[in-house]
């Protein structure tokens, strides 16, 4: 199954737009399209899971804790954390590599960090 991504509200939109520009077939939903603005982390995780999307976020502080709690009771399509300090070009290349080489099943109930 092909990976589909969900941008968290904190994700740098330049990353999202650059990824989609480079690979128009990639399904990367914006936080606005998903209605994530103002939602708490557990709600964001639940919405991404409901839609079968890997959540892409910059939140290294609280998200790992919420992911651990979430997967204790439900199934997550996965979470990818991109450090704010990571160059945008590196984040874009890594996202494209992940999308083109990995299957959605490989991400189930995982939390991963860039860079690769």
C-alpha positions, 0 to 999 in steps of 0.5 A, a space after each residue: 500500500 502506498 504511503 499517504 502523508 498528513 501535515 501537522 499544523 506546525 509543519 513548514 509549508 515550504 516542505 509540503 509544497 516542495 514535495 508535492 511539486 517534485 512528485 505530484 502523485 504523492 498524496 500529502 494533505 495539508 493541515 488546513 484541508 484536514 481541519 487540524 488547526 487548534 486540535 490537540 496532539 491526540 486528536 491530530 493522531 486520531 484523525 491521521 489514523 482515521 484517514 490512514 495517513 502518516 503524520 509529518 510534524 516538527 513536534 519533537 517535544 510532545 508528539 512522541 509521548 502522545 504516539 506511545 499512548 495512542 498506539 497502546 490502544 489503537 493502530 497508527 499509520 505512523 509518525 515522521 518527525 522532522 527537526 526544525 534545524 534540518 535543511 528544507 532540501 534534506 527534508 524534501 529529499 528524505 520524504 521523497 525517498 521514503 514515499 518512493 521506497 517504503 510501503 505503508 505497512 512498514 510504518 504502522 505503529 512507528 515513530 521515525 525521525 529525519 534525517 534518514 
